[in-house]
Amino acid sequence: MKKTVLTLCLVLAMLLVHVAGPAASAEARQVTAWGNYCTNYTFFYMPSSFDNQTLRAVLTLGISGSGLTIEFSNKHGAEPVVLDHVSFAPVAEGTQSDIVPDSAQDVLFSGETYVSIPAGETVISDVITVPVQAGGQYAVSYYIAGQYQTSSGNAFNAVVYTAGENGDHVADAEVNGEIAAVVPYLRSIRVITEDEAAKAFVIVGDSTSSNAWPGMLQARLEEVGLDNISVIPRAVSGNRLMVDAESPFFGEGAVNRFDEDVYGTDGVFAVLIKIGVNDLFHPVTSGTEAFTVEEMIAAEEALAESAHAHGLKVYMMTITPFNGYESRGYGNVWTEDLEQMRLAWNDWIRTTDCIDGYVDLCPGMTDPADATMLLDKYTVDHLHPSDLGLAFITNAVPLEWFVK
């Protein structure tokens, strides 16, 4: 009898092992680990064309993984752009733009080492099988043999070096060139990861976010062990909420680009909307379309509702004072009417139940002697943040947003 019971127990144990089996490995997926907003550089103040040059974009990835894909954009181009050779490599420790010798891997597009990006389109590379680490610096090098006017790109979130000599140098350890004013064509890098918790945090913003603080937030997350969350700044100088700005350089209005920039970010779990100051004073300085504060609040409510319908968390930041900021050829942009609009907008941000949280930057950054102005230490021009201002914004973001 004891033997029969023992045998039965063994059979049941084997059945349980068979049914449960080994723990299934997580399914690999792509999460955006680096990105920016590609704006139009054919207008305003932008550089010469690239001709027979190698460019090297040095950037930091926010997520670890076993491979990646790279997205290039010619969204604002009037003609196709050919990237004749592209490589990916880790940056050599202790250098700014050198790559580890013999580490460059060709980036392929449908099996080819070159790609033609049609006007108005984007392309995504084949998968590159290469281990990458969150917080690591990597280089995307690309050779452009033809002559094209720089049309699509951004001026932050990466540093681009031009090779000191013409020709194809994407595999060279050193490029020994100058820093370019723009990051042309490069839009996103998606990392392949089996980490089920890996995710992306998108910032939709203007020039108060097209700077260093999103990268500083990325570093802050890594310092506290949140190294599987990328911070993706889809921000551009001069950007407005409800309409495309008067200059193509300032980008499409947030309501017009929200779907592509937020929902087009793989693995996005939350969006921070930090925009609005240009909607206040651009109509005054350039005569462009103006809106009431009620209309702008309604637009943000619609964005929040849409994001929630996509399963995302929605956060905002209050609009800081800007009295004293001088626009080119106009002088101080501040008026009492604009101040009242700013205050009403901020009151809504603080009290609405249509978002999941907010950061009130005003109490800490406002001059106690004049509530219409920023403290001098936090700004370079009465609007944009100084180094101390960047640090203040970075540290004001609650870590609880990332661990819920």
Contacts in CASP RR format, 6 or more apart in sequence:
PFRMAT RR
TARGET T0000
AUTHOR 0000-0000-0000
METHOD contacts of the structure
MODEL  1
MKKTVLTLCLVLAMLLVHVAGPAASAEARQVTAWGNYCTNYTFFYMPSSF
DNQTLRAVLTLGISGSGLTIEFSNKHGAEPVVLDHVSFAPVAEGTQSDIV
PDSAQDVLFSGETYVSIPAGETVISDVITVPVQAGGQYAVSYYIAGQYQT
SSGNAFNAVVYTAGENGDHVADAEVNGEIAAVVPYLRSIRVITEDEAAKA
FVIVGDSTSSNAWPGMLQARLEEVGLDNISVIPRAVSGNRLMVDAESPFF
GEGAVNRFDEDVYGTDGVFAVLIKIGVNDLFHPVTSGTEAFTVEEMIAAE
EALAESAHAHGLKVYMMTITPFNGYESRGYGNVWTEDLEQMRLAWNDWIR
TTDCIDGYVDLCPGMTDPADATMLLDKYTVDHLHPSDLGLAFITNAVPLE
WFVK
25 194 0 8 1.000
26 194 0 8 1.000
26 195 0 8 1.000
26 196 0 8 1.000
27 194 0 8 1.000
28 66 0 8 1.000
28 192 0 8 1.000
28 193 0 8 1.000
28 194 0 8 1.000
29 192 0 8 1.000
29 193 0 8 1.000
29 194 0 8 1.000
29 266 0 8 1.000
29 267 0 8 1.000
30 69 0 8 1.000
30 190 0 8 1.000
30 191 0 8 1.000
30 192 0 8 1.000
30 193 0 8 1.000
30 266 0 8 1.000
30 267 0 8 1.000
31 63 0 8 1.000
31 190 0 8 1.000
31 191 0 8 1.000
31 193 0 8 1.000
31 198 0 8 1.000
31 199 0 8 1.000
31 200 0 8 1.000
31 230 0 8 1.000
31 266 0 8 1.000
31 267 0 8 1.000
32 188 0 8 1.000
32 189 0 8 1.000
32 190 0 8 1.000
32 191 0 8 1.000
32 200 0 8 1.000
32 230 0 8 1.000
32 232 0 8 1.000
32 265 0 8 1.000
32 266 0 8 1.000
32 267 0 8 1.000
32 268 0 8 1.000
33 61 0 8 1.000
33 62 0 8 1.000
33 63 0 8 1.000
33 68 0 8 1.000
33 132 0 8 1.000
33 134 0 8 1.000
33 189 0 8 1.000
33 190 0 8 1.000
33 191 0 8 1.000
33 200 0 8 1.000
33 230 0 8 1.000
34 59 0 8 1.000
34 60 0 8 1.000
34 61 0 8 1.000
34 62 0 8 1.000
34 157 0 8 1.000
34 158 0 8 1.000
34 188 0 8 1.000
34 189 0 8 1.000
34 230 0 8 1.000
34 232 0 8 1.000
35 157 0 8 1.000
35 187 0 8 1.000
35 188 0 8 1.000
35 189 0 8 1.000
35 232 0 8 1.000
35 233 0 8 1.000
35 234 0 8 1.000
36 153 0 8 1.000
36 154 0 8 1.000
36 156 0 8 1.000
36 157 0 8 1.000
36 158 0 8 1.000
36 183 0 8 1.000
36 186 0 8 1.000
36 187 0 8 1.000
36 188 0 8 1.000
36 232 0 8 1.000
36 233 0 8 1.000
36 234 0 8 1.000
36 235 0 8 1.000
37 154 0 8 1.000
37 210 0 8 1.000
37 233 0 8 1.000
37 234 0 8 1.000
37 235 0 8 1.000
37 236 0 8 1.000
37 251 0 8 1.000
37 257 0 8 1.000
37 261 0 8 1.000
38 73 0 8 1.000
38 75 0 8 1.000
38 76 0 8 1.000
38 152 0 8 1.000
38 153 0 8 1.000
38 154 0 8 1.000
38 185 0 8 1.000
38 187 0 8 1.000
39 76 0 8 1.000
39 152 0 8 1.000
39 153 0 8 1.000
39 154 0 8 1.000
39 236 0 8 1.000
39 248 0 8 1.000
39 249 0 8 1.000
39 250 0 8 1.000
39 251 0 8 1.000
40 76 0 8 1.000
40 151 0 8 1.000
40 152 0 8 1.000
40 248 0 8 1.000
40 249 0 8 1.000
40 251 0 8 1.000
41 47 0 8 1.000
41 76 0 8 1.000
41 150 0 8 1.000
41 151 0 8 1.000
41 152 0 8 1.000
41 153 0 8 1.000
41 182 0 8 1.000
41 184 0 8 1.000
41 249 0 8 1.000
42 76 0 8 1.000
42 77 0 8 1.000
42 78 0 8 1.000
42 149 0 8 1.000
42 150 0 8 1.000
42 151 0 8 1.000
42 248 0 8 1.000
43 247 0 8 1.000
43 248 0 8 1.000
43 249 0 8 1.000
44 247 0 8 1.000
44 248 0 8 1.000
44 249 0 8 1.000
45 249 0 8 1.000
46 150 0 8 1.000
46 181 0 8 1.000
46 182 0 8 1.000
46 249 0 8 1.000
47 150 0 8 1.000
47 180 0 8 1.000
47 181 0 8 1.000
47 182 0 8 1.000
48 150 0 8 1.000
49 147 0 8 1.000
49 148 0 8 1.000
49 149 0 8 1.000
49 150 0 8 1.000
50 144 0 8 1.000
50 146 0 8 1.000
50 147 0 8 1.000
50 148 0 8 1.000
50 150 0 8 1.000
50 162 0 8 1.000
50 184 0 8 1.000
51 144 0 8 1.000
51 146 0 8 1.000
51 147 0 8 1.000
51 148 0 8 1.000
52 144 0 8 1.000
52 145 0 8 1.000
52 146 0 8 1.000
52 147 0 8 1.000
52 166 0 8 1.000
52 167 0 8 1.000
53 143 0 8 1.000
53 144 0 8 1.000
53 162 0 8 1.000
53 163 0 8 1.000
53 166 0 8 1.000
53 167 0 8 1.000
54 141 0 8 1.000
54 142 0 8 1.000
54 143 0 8 1.000
54 144 0 8 1.000
54 162 0 8 1.000
54 163 0 8 1.000
54 167 0 8 1.000
54 168 0 8 1.000
54 169 0 8 1.000
54 170 0 8 1.000
54 172 0 8 1.000
54 175 0 8 1.000
55 141 0 8 1.000
55 142 0 8 1.000
55 143 0 8 1.000
55 144 0 8 1.000
55 160 0 8 1.000
55 161 0 8 1.000
55 162 0 8 1.000
55 163 0 8 1.000
55 180 0 8 1.000
55 184 0 8 1.000
56 97 0 8 1.000
56 99 0 8 1.000
56 139 0 8 1.000
56 140 0 8 1.000
56 141 0 8 1.000
56 160 0 8 1.000
56 161 0 8 1.000
56 162 0 8 1.000
56 163 0 8 1.000
56 170 0 8 1.000
56 175 0 8 1.000
57 139 0 8 1.000
57 140 0 8 1.000
57 141 0 8 1.000
57 142 0 8 1.000
57 158 0 8 1.000
57 159 0 8 1.000
57 160 0 8 1.000
57 183 0 8 1.000
57 186 0 8 1.000
58 91 0 8 1.000
58 96 0 8 1.000
58 97 0 8 1.000
58 137 0 8 1.000
58 138 0 8 1.000
58 139 0 8 1.000
58 158 0 8 1.000
58 159 0 8 1.000
58 160 0 8 1.000
58 161 0 8 1.000
59 137 0 8 1.000
59 138 0 8 1.000
59 139 0 8 1.000
59 140 0 8 1.000
59 157 0 8 1.000
59 158 0 8 1.000
59 159 0 8 1.000
59 189 0 8 1.000
60 135 0 8 1.000
60 136 0 8 1.000
60 137 0 8 1.000
60 138 0 8 1.000
60 215 0 8 1.000
60 218 0 8 1.000
61 68 0 8 1.000
61 132 0 8 1.000
61 133 0 8 1.000
61 134 0 8 1.000
61 135 0 8 1.000
61 136 0 8 1.000
61 138 0 8 1.000
61 189 0 8 1.000
61 191 0 8 1.000
61 230 0 8 1.000
62 134 0 8 1.000
62 135 0 8 1.000
62 136 0 8 1.000
62 191 0 8 1.000
62 218 0 8 1.000
62 222 0 8 1.000
62 227 0 8 1.000
62 229 0 8 1.000
62 230 0 8 1.000
62 231 0 8 1.000
63 134 0 8 1.000
63 191 0 8 1.000
63 193 0 8 1.000
63 195 0 8 1.000
63 198 0 8 1.000
63 200 0 8 1.000
63 227 0 8 1.000
63 228 0 8 1.000
63 229 0 8 1.000
63 230 0 8 1.000
64 131 0 8 1.000
64 132 0 8 1.000
64 133 0 8 1.000
64 134 0 8 1.000
64 191 0 8 1.000
64 193 0 8 1.000
64 195 0 8 1.000
64 227 0 8 1.000
64 228 0 8 1.000
65 131 0 8 1.000
65 132 0 8 1.000
65 133 0 8 1.000
65 191 0 8 1.000
65 192 0 8 1.000
65 193 0 8 1.000
65 194 0 8 1.000
65 195 0 8 1.000
66 129 0 8 1.000
66 130 0 8 1.000
66 131 0 8 1.000
66 192 0 8 1.000
66 193 0 8 1.000
66 194 0 8 1.000
67 127 0 8 1.000
67 128 0 8 1.000
67 129 0 8 1.000
67 130 0 8 1.000
67 131 0 8 1.000
67 132 0 8 1.000
67 191 0 8 1.000
67 192 0 8 1.000
68 88 0 8 1.000
68 127 0 8 1.000
68 128 0 8 1.000
68 130 0 8 1.000
68 132 0 8 1.000
68 189 0 8 1.000
68 190 0 8 1.000
68 191 0 8 1.000
68 192 0 8 1.000
69 124 0 8 1.000
69 125 0 8 1.000
69 126 0 8 1.000
69 127 0 8 1.000
69 128 0 8 1.000
69 189 0 8 1.000
69 190 0 8 1.000
69 192 0 8 1.000
70 86 0 8 1.000
70 88 0 8 1.000
70 107 0 8 1.000
70 124 0 8 1.000
70 125 0 8 1.000
70 128 0 8 1.000
70 140 0 8 1.000
70 186 0 8 1.000
70 188 0 8 1.000
70 189 0 8 1.000
71 122 0 8 1.000
71 123 0 8 1.000
71 124 0 8 1.000
71 125 0 8 1.000
71 186 0 8 1.000
71 187 0 8 1.000
71 188 0 8 1.000
71 189 0 8 1.000
71 190 0 8 1.000
72 83 0 8 1.000
72 115 0 8 1.000
72 117 0 8 1.000
72 122 0 8 1.000
72 123 0 8 1.000
72 142 0 8 1.000
72 185 0 8 1.000
72 186 0 8 1.000
72 187 0 8 1.000
73 117 0 8 1.000
73 121 0 8 1.000
73 122 0 8 1.000
73 152 0 8 1.000
73 153 0 8 1.000
73 185 0 8 1.000
73 186 0 8 1.000
73 187 0 8 1.000
74 80 0 8 1.000
74 81 0 8 1.000
74 117 0 8 1.000
74 118 0 8 1.000
74 119 0 8 1.000
74 120 0 8 1.000
74 121 0 8 1.000
74 122 0 8 1.000
74 151 0 8 1.000
74 152 0 8 1.000
74 185 0 8 1.000
75 120 0 8 1.000
75 121 0 8 1.000
75 122 0 8 1.000
75 152 0 8 1.000
76 120 0 8 1.000
76 151 0 8 1.000
76 152 0 8 1.000
76 248 0 8 1.000
77 119 0 8 1.000
77 120 0 8 1.000
77 151 0 8 1.000
77 152 0 8 1.000
78 119 0 8 1.000
78 151 0 8 1.000
79 119 0 8 1.000
79 148 0 8 1.000
80 116 0 8 1.000
80 117 0 8 1.000
80 118 0 8 1.000
80 119 0 8 1.000
81 116 0 8 1.000
81 117 0 8 1.000
81 144 0 8 1.000
81 148 0 8 1.000
81 151 0 8 1.000
81 185 0 8 1.000
82 114 0 8 1.000
82 115 0 8 1.000
82 116 0 8 1.000
82 117 0 8 1.000
82 144 0 8 1.000
82 145 0 8 1.000
82 146 0 8 1.000
83 114 0 8 1.000
83 115 0 8 1.000
83 117 0 8 1.000
83 142 0 8 1.000
83 143 0 8 1.000
83 144 0 8 1.000
83 185 0 8 1.000
84 113 0 8 1.000
84 114 0 8 1.000
84 143 0 8 1.000
84 144 0 8 1.000
84 145 0 8 1.000
84 146 0 8 1.000
84 168 0 8 1.000
85 106 0 8 1.000
85 113 0 8 1.000
85 114 0 8 1.000
85 142 0 8 1.000
85 143 0 8 1.000
85 168 0 8 1.000
85 170 0 8 1.000
86 106 0 8 1.000
86 107 0 8 1.000
86 113 0 8 1.000
86 115 0 8 1.000
86 125 0 8 1.000
86 140 0 8 1.000
86 141 0 8 1.000
86 142 0 8 1.000
86 143 0 8 1.000
86 170 0 8 1.000
87 104 0 8 1.000
87 105 0 8 1.000
87 106 0 8 1.000
87 107 0 8 1.000
87 139 0 8 1.000
87 140 0 8 1.000
87 141 0 8 1.000
87 142 0 8 1.000
87 170 0 8 1.000
87 171 0 8 1.000
88 104 0 8 1.000
88 105 0 8 1.000
88 107 0 8 1.000
88 128 0 8 1.000
88 130 0 8 1.000
88 138 0 8 1.000
88 139 0 8 1.000
88 140 0 8 1.000
88 141 0 8 1.000
89 99 0 8 1.000
89 100 0 8 1.000
89 103 0 8 1.000
89 104 0 8 1.000
89 105 0 8 1.000
89 138 0 8 1.000
89 139 0 8 1.000
89 141 0 8 1.000
90 99 0 8 1.000
90 100 0 8 1.000
90 103 0 8 1.000
90 132 0 8 1.000
90 136 0 8 1.000
90 137 0 8 1.000
90 138 0 8 1.000
90 139 0 8 1.000
91 97 0 8 1.000
91 98 0 8 1.000
91 99 0 8 1.000
91 100 0 8 1.000
91 136 0 8 1.000
91 137 0 8 1.000
91 138 0 8 1.000
91 139 0 8 1.000
92 98 0 8 1.000
92 99 0 8 1.000
92 100 0 8 1.000
92 101 0 8 1.000
92 173 0 8 1.000
96 159 0 8 1.000
96 161 0 8 1.000
97 139 0 8 1.000
97 159 0 8 1.000
97 161 0 8 1.000
97 174 0 8 1.000
97 175 0 8 1.000
97 177 0 8 1.000
98 173 0 8 1.000
98 174 0 8 1.000
98 175 0 8 1.000
99 139 0 8 1.000
99 141 0 8 1.000
99 173 0 8 1.000
100 173 0 8 1.000
101 173 0 8 1.000
104 141 0 8 1.000
104 170 0 8 1.000
104 171 0 8 1.000
105 128 0 8 1.000
105 130 0 8 1.000
106 113 0 8 1.000
107 113 0 8 1.000
107 125 0 8 1.000
107 126 0 8 1.000
107 128 0 8 1.000
107 140 0 8 1.000
108 125 0 8 1.000
108 126 0 8 1.000
108 128 0 8 1.000
109 115 0 8 1.000
109 123 0 8 1.000
109 125 0 8 1.000
109 126 0 8 1.000
110 126 0 8 1.000
111 126 0 8 1.000
115 123 0 8 1.000
115 125 0 8 1.000
117 123 0 8 1.000
117 185 0 8 1.000
122 187 0 8 1.000
124 190 0 8 1.000
127 192 0 8 1.000
132 138 0 8 1.000
132 191 0 8 1.000
134 222 0 8 1.000
134 227 0 8 1.000
134 228 0 8 1.000
135 218 0 8 1.000
135 219 0 8 1.000
135 222 0 8 1.000
135 227 0 8 1.000
140 186 0 8 1.000
140 189 0 8 1.000
141 169 0 8 1.000
141 170 0 8 1.000
141 171 0 8 1.000
141 175 0 8 1.000
142 170 0 8 1.000
142 185 0 8 1.000
142 186 0 8 1.000
143 167 0 8 1.000
143 168 0 8 1.000
143 169 0 8 1.000
143 170 0 8 1.000
145 167 0 8 1.000
145 168 0 8 1.000
150 182 0 8 1.000
150 184 0 8 1.000
152 184 0 8 1.000
152 185 0 8 1.000
153 182 0 8 1.000
153 183 0 8 1.000
153 184 0 8 1.000
153 185 0 8 1.000
153 186 0 8 1.000
153 187 0 8 1.000
154 182 0 8 1.000
154 183 0 8 1.000
154 210 0 8 1.000
154 236 0 8 1.000
155 181 0 8 1.000
155 182 0 8 1.000
155 183 0 8 1.000
155 210 0 8 1.000
156 183 0 8 1.000
156 210 0 8 1.000
156 211 0 8 1.000
156 212 0 8 1.000
156 233 0 8 1.000
157 183 0 8 1.000
157 214 0 8 1.000
157 215 0 8 1.000
157 233 0 8 1.000
158 183 0 8 1.000
158 186 0 8 1.000
159 179 0 8 1.000
160 179 0 8 1.000
160 180 0 8 1.000
160 182 0 8 1.000
160 183 0 8 1.000
160 184 0 8 1.000
161 175 0 8 1.000
161 177 0 8 1.000
161 178 0 8 1.000
161 179 0 8 1.000
161 180 0 8 1.000
162 175 0 8 1.000
162 177 0 8 1.000
162 178 0 8 1.000
162 179 0 8 1.000
162 180 0 8 1.000
163 169 0 8 1.000
163 172 0 8 1.000
163 175 0 8 1.000
163 176 0 8 1.000
163 177 0 8 1.000
164 175 0 8 1.000
164 176 0 8 1.000
164 177 0 8 1.000
164 178 0 8 1.000
169 175 0 8 1.000
188 232 0 8 1.000
188 265 0 8 1.000
190 266 0 8 1.000
191 198 0 8 1.000
193 228 0 8 1.000
195 228 0 8 1.000
197 228 0 8 1.000
198 228 0 8 1.000
198 229 0 8 1.000
198 230 0 8 1.000
198 267 0 8 1.000
199 228 0 8 1.000
199 229 0 8 1.000
199 230 0 8 1.000
199 267 0 8 1.000
199 268 0 8 1.000
199 269 0 8 1.000
200 229 0 8 1.000
200 230 0 8 1.000
200 231 0 8 1.000
200 232 0 8 1.000
200 265 0 8 1.000
200 266 0 8 1.000
200 267 0 8 1.000
200 268 0 8 1.000
200 269 0 8 1.000
201 229 0 8 1.000
201 230 0 8 1.000
201 231 0 8 1.000
201 232 0 8 1.000
201 268 0 8 1.000
201 269 0 8 1.000
201 270 0 8 1.000
201 271 0 8 1.000
201 272 0 8 1.000
201 401 0 8 1.000
201 402 0 8 1.000
202 232 0 8 1.000
202 233 0 8 1.000
202 234 0 8 1.000
202 261 0 8 1.000
202 262 0 8 1.000
202 265 0 8 1.000
202 268 0 8 1.000
202 270 0 8 1.000
202 271 0 8 1.000
202 272 0 8 1.000
203 209 0 8 1.000
203 214 0 8 1.000
203 231 0 8 1.000
203 232 0 8 1.000
203 233 0 8 1.000
203 234 0 8 1.000
203 235 0 8 1.000
203 271 0 8 1.000
203 272 0 8 1.000
203 274 0 8 1.000
204 234 0 8 1.000
204 235 0 8 1.000
204 254 0 8 1.000
204 257 0 8 1.000
204 258 0 8 1.000
204 261 0 8 1.000
204 262 0 8 1.000
204 271 0 8 1.000
204 272 0 8 1.000
204 273 0 8 1.000
204 274 0 8 1.000
204 275 0 8 1.000
205 233 0 8 1.000
205 234 0 8 1.000
205 235 0 8 1.000
205 236 0 8 1.000
205 239 0 8 1.000
205 254 0 8 1.000
205 273 0 8 1.000
205 274 0 8 1.000
205 275 0 8 1.000
206 235 0 8 1.000
206 236 0 8 1.000
206 237 0 8 1.000
206 238 0 8 1.000
206 239 0 8 1.000
206 240 0 8 1.000
206 274 0 8 1.000
206 275 0 8 1.000
206 276 0 8 1.000
206 277 0 8 1.000
206 278 0 8 1.000
207 235 0 8 1.000
207 236 0 8 1.000
207 237 0 8 1.000
207 238 0 8 1.000
207 239 0 8 1.000
207 384 0 8 1.000
208 274 0 8 1.000
208 277 0 8 1.000
208 320 0 8 1.000
208 383 0 8 1.000
208 384 0 8 1.000
208 385 0 8 1.000
209 233 0 8 1.000
209 235 0 8 1.000
209 274 0 8 1.000
210 233 0 8 1.000
210 235 0 8 1.000
210 236 0 8 1.000
210 237 0 8 1.000
211 384 0 8 1.000
211 385 0 8 1.000
211 390 0 8 1.000
212 390 0 8 1.000
213 385 0 8 1.000
213 389 0 8 1.000
213 390 0 8 1.000
213 391 0 8 1.000
213 393 0 8 1.000
213 394 0 8 1.000
214 231 0 8 1.000
214 232 0 8 1.000
214 233 0 8 1.000
214 235 0 8 1.000
215 231 0 8 1.000
215 233 0 8 1.000
216 390 0 8 1.000
216 391 0 8 1.000
216 394 0 8 1.000
217 231 0 8 1.000
217 394 0 8 1.000
217 397 0 8 1.000
218 230 0 8 1.000
218 231 0 8 1.000
220 394 0 8 1.000
220 395 0 8 1.000
220 397 0 8 1.000
221 227 0 8 1.000
221 229 0 8 1.000
221 231 0 8 1.000
221 399 0 8 1.000
221 402 0 8 1.000
224 399 0 8 1.000
226 399 0 8 1.000
226 402 0 8 1.000
226 403 0 8 1.000
229 402 0 8 1.000
232 265 0 8 1.000
232 268 0 8 1.000
234 257 0 8 1.000
234 261 0 8 1.000
234 262 0 8 1.000
234 265 0 8 1.000
235 274 0 8 1.000
236 249 0 8 1.000
236 250 0 8 1.000
236 251 0 8 1.000
237 249 0 8 1.000
237 250 0 8 1.000
238 245 0 8 1.000
238 247 0 8 1.000
238 249 0 8 1.000
238 250 0 8 1.000
238 251 0 8 1.000
238 278 0 8 1.000
238 282 0 8 1.000
239 245 0 8 1.000
239 250 0 8 1.000
239 251 0 8 1.000
239 253 0 8 1.000
239 254 0 8 1.000
239 275 0 8 1.000
239 278 0 8 1.000
240 250 0 8 1.000
240 253 0 8 1.000
240 254 0 8 1.000
240 275 0 8 1.000
240 276 0 8 1.000
240 278 0 8 1.000
240 279 0 8 1.000
240 282 0 8 1.000
241 253 0 8 1.000
241 254 0 8 1.000
241 255 0 8 1.000
241 275 0 8 1.000
241 276 0 8 1.000
241 279 0 8 1.000
241 296 0 8 1.000
241 299 0 8 1.000
241 300 0 8 1.000
242 253 0 8 1.000
242 254 0 8 1.000
242 255 0 8 1.000
242 279 0 8 1.000
242 291 0 8 1.000
242 295 0 8 1.000
242 296 0 8 1.000
242 299 0 8 1.000
243 253 0 8 1.000
243 288 0 8 1.000
243 289 0 8 1.000
244 250 0 8 1.000
244 251 0 8 1.000
244 252 0 8 1.000
244 253 0 8 1.000
244 256 0 8 1.000
245 251 0 8 1.000
245 253 0 8 1.000
245 278 0 8 1.000
245 282 0 8 1.000
245 288 0 8 1.000
246 282 0 8 1.000
246 286 0 8 1.000
246 287 0 8 1.000
246 288 0 8 1.000
250 278 0 8 1.000
251 257 0 8 1.000
254 273 0 8 1.000
254 275 0 8 1.000
254 303 0 8 1.000
255 299 0 8 1.000
255 302 0 8 1.000
255 303 0 8 1.000
258 303 0 8 1.000
258 306 0 8 1.000
262 268 0 8 1.000
262 271 0 8 1.000
262 307 0 8 1.000
262 312 0 8 1.000
263 310 0 8 1.000
268 312 0 8 1.000
269 312 0 8 1.000
269 313 0 8 1.000
270 312 0 8 1.000
270 313 0 8 1.000
270 314 0 8 1.000
270 315 0 8 1.000
270 356 0 8 1.000
270 401 0 8 1.000
271 307 0 8 1.000
271 312 0 8 1.000
271 313 0 8 1.000
271 314 0 8 1.000
271 315 0 8 1.000
272 315 0 8 1.000
272 316 0 8 1.000
272 317 0 8 1.000
272 397 0 8 1.000
273 300 0 8 1.000
273 303 0 8 1.000
273 304 0 8 1.000
273 314 0 8 1.000
273 315 0 8 1.000
273 316 0 8 1.000
274 316 0 8 1.000
274 317 0 8 1.000
276 296 0 8 1.000
276 319 0 8 1.000
276 345 0 8 1.000
277 319 0 8 1.000
277 320 0 8 1.000
277 322 0 8 1.000
277 342 0 8 1.000
277 383 0 8 1.000
279 291 0 8 1.000
279 296 0 8 1.000
280 319 0 8 1.000
280 322 0 8 1.000
280 338 0 8 1.000
280 341 0 8 1.000
280 342 0 8 1.000
281 322 0 8 1.000
281 325 0 8 1.000
281 327 0 8 1.000
281 333 0 8 1.000
281 334 0 8 1.000
281 338 0 8 1.000
282 288 0 8 1.000
283 289 0 8 1.000
283 290 0 8 1.000
284 333 0 8 1.000
284 335 0 8 1.000
284 338 0 8 1.000
285 327 0 8 1.000
285 330 0 8 1.000
285 333 0 8 1.000
291 299 0 8 1.000
293 341 0 8 1.000
293 344 0 8 1.000
293 345 0 8 1.000
296 345 0 8 1.000
297 345 0 8 1.000
297 348 0 8 1.000
300 316 0 8 1.000
301 352 0 8 1.000
301 354 0 8 1.000
303 314 0 8 1.000
304 314 0 8 1.000
304 354 0 8 1.000
304 355 0 8 1.000
305 354 0 8 1.000
307 313 0 8 1.000
307 314 0 8 1.000
308 314 0 8 1.000
313 356 0 8 1.000
313 401 0 8 1.000
313 404 0 8 1.000
314 354 0 8 1.000
314 355 0 8 1.000
314 356 0 8 1.000
314 357 0 8 1.000
315 355 0 8 1.000
315 356 0 8 1.000
315 357 0 8 1.000
315 358 0 8 1.000
315 359 0 8 1.000
315 401 0 8 1.000
316 349 0 8 1.000
316 355 0 8 1.000
316 357 0 8 1.000
316 358 0 8 1.000
316 359 0 8 1.000
317 349 0 8 1.000
317 358 0 8 1.000
317 359 0 8 1.000
317 360 0 8 1.000
317 361 0 8 1.000
317 393 0 8 1.000
318 346 0 8 1.000
318 349 0 8 1.000
318 350 0 8 1.000
318 358 0 8 1.000
318 359 0 8 1.000
318 360 0 8 1.000
318 361 0 8 1.000
318 362 0 8 1.000
319 342 0 8 1.000
319 345 0 8 1.000
319 346 0 8 1.000
320 361 0 8 1.000
320 362 0 8 1.000
320 365 0 8 1.000
320 366 0 8 1.000
320 374 0 8 1.000
321 339 0 8 1.000
321 342 0 8 1.000
321 362 0 8 1.000
321 365 0 8 1.000
321 366 0 8 1.000
321 367 0 8 1.000
321 371 0 8 1.000
321 372 0 8 1.000
321 373 0 8 1.000
321 374 0 8 1.000
322 333 0 8 1.000
322 334 0 8 1.000
322 342 0 8 1.000
322 374 0 8 1.000
322 382 0 8 1.000
322 383 0 8 1.000
323 332 0 8 1.000
323 334 0 8 1.000
323 339 0 8 1.000
323 370 0 8 1.000
323 372 0 8 1.000
323 373 0 8 1.000
323 382 0 8 1.000
324 332 0 8 1.000
324 333 0 8 1.000
324 334 0 8 1.000
324 373 0 8 1.000
324 382 0 8 1.000
324 383 0 8 1.000
325 332 0 8 1.000
325 333 0 8 1.000
325 334 0 8 1.000
325 381 0 8 1.000
325 382 0 8 1.000
325 383 0 8 1.000
326 332 0 8 1.000
326 333 0 8 1.000
326 381 0 8 1.000
326 382 0 8 1.000
327 333 0 8 1.000
334 372 0 8 1.000
339 372 0 8 1.000
346 360 0 8 1.000
346 362 0 8 1.000
349 355 0 8 1.000
349 358 0 8 1.000
349 360 0 8 1.000
350 358 0 8 1.000
350 360 0 8 1.000
357 401 0 8 1.000
359 393 0 8 1.000
359 396 0 8 1.000
359 397 0 8 1.000
359 398 0 8 1.000
361 392 0 8 1.000
361 393 0 8 1.000
361 396 0 8 1.000
364 375 0 8 1.000
364 392 0 8 1.000
365 374 0 8 1.000
365 375 0 8 1.000
365 378 0 8 1.000
365 379 0 8 1.000
365 389 0 8 1.000
365 392 0 8 1.000
366 373 0 8 1.000
366 374 0 8 1.000
366 375 0 8 1.000
367 373 0 8 1.000
367 374 0 8 1.000
367 375 0 8 1.000
367 376 0 8 1.000
373 382 0 8 1.000
374 382 0 8 1.000
374 383 0 8 1.000
377 386 0 8 1.000
377 388 0 8 1.000
377 389 0 8 1.000
378 385 0 8 1.000
378 386 0 8 1.000
378 388 0 8 1.000
378 389 0 8 1.000
378 392 0 8 1.000
379 385 0 8 1.000
379 386 0 8 1.000
379 389 0 8 1.000
380 386 0 8 1.000
385 392 0 8 1.000
385 393 0 8 1.000
END
